[in-house]
Amino acid sequence: MKIGVVIDSGGENGTLAGMVEAIRRAEEAGFGFVSLPNIFGFDALTVLALAGGVTSRIELTTGVVPTYPRHPVALAQQALTVQAACGGRLVLGIGLSHRLVIEDMFGLDYSRPVPHAREYLTVLNGLLGGERLVFKGEEYKVAAQFSVPGASRPQLVIAALGPAMLRLAGRLADGTVTWMGSVEYLRDTAVPAISEAATKAGRPAPRVIAGFPVCVTDEPAAARAIAEQAFVVYGQLPSYRATLDRGGAAGPGDVAIVGDERAVEQQIAAVAATGATDLAASIFGPNPQRTRDLLAGIASGRVGD
């Protein structure tokens, strides 16, 4: 299983240069990929384009770019440009965001998220692949094509939590990104649903990037309490609340990977056993360097099998 690290969207010391430097150091440490949120801080794709110039190996992943505010034609052009800038290492992660954000903050219609995602993926797939796309849907009507020198098609993954979105991801994307999904959720819901849909669609086995809060500590109970507070909003947003419920978790603290080095290694192994292909670690707690050191060791093969 590939191990990656989530980079705080505020950047190191709150600066753009600090964020780019954090990505460079993640590559140096041996991580397989970085994941950048795209919420209300820096634009993730712009940051990754800059990071492409100071890195050479690490995968650069958006985790995730909301679909509604960006027309798929505009996003395709931007993504292909970033792909050229980073030498083919972009993994384009997109997602629907939440009704609270899309309707209350952006003033857009969130009434049909799954049909929206279906059309969005159809348009984006065609344009990322260099097709001359003519598409007439209910939400998008597109006639366009891009040719960006030096840009191959980036991997496309979509945040999918419920069964309908997971099936859609299996049919139309290269994989999914999950968050607040327990081992039980991954094993019983996410991995089977997306894998079955991909198989039926004749697509390769999907990538499943499982996001977890991670803390290496000698006081796991205290760490779970910290996680409960630090990630409290995810126990309240409907899509994440449903994901927690599907995995039998009362709150974010139950999902977090915590414990000493051996315990965390064992929990990561349990995630891998579900069929998840990647772990995106959101490091938290009082000793982030201890956590980072262990994860980097696992990622680079210095720790574990």
Order of alpha helices (4+ residues) and beta strands (2+ residues): beta-alpha-beta-alpha-beta-beta-alpha-beta-alpha-beta-beta-beta-alpha-beta-alpha-beta-alpha-alpha-alpha-beta-alpha-beta-alpha
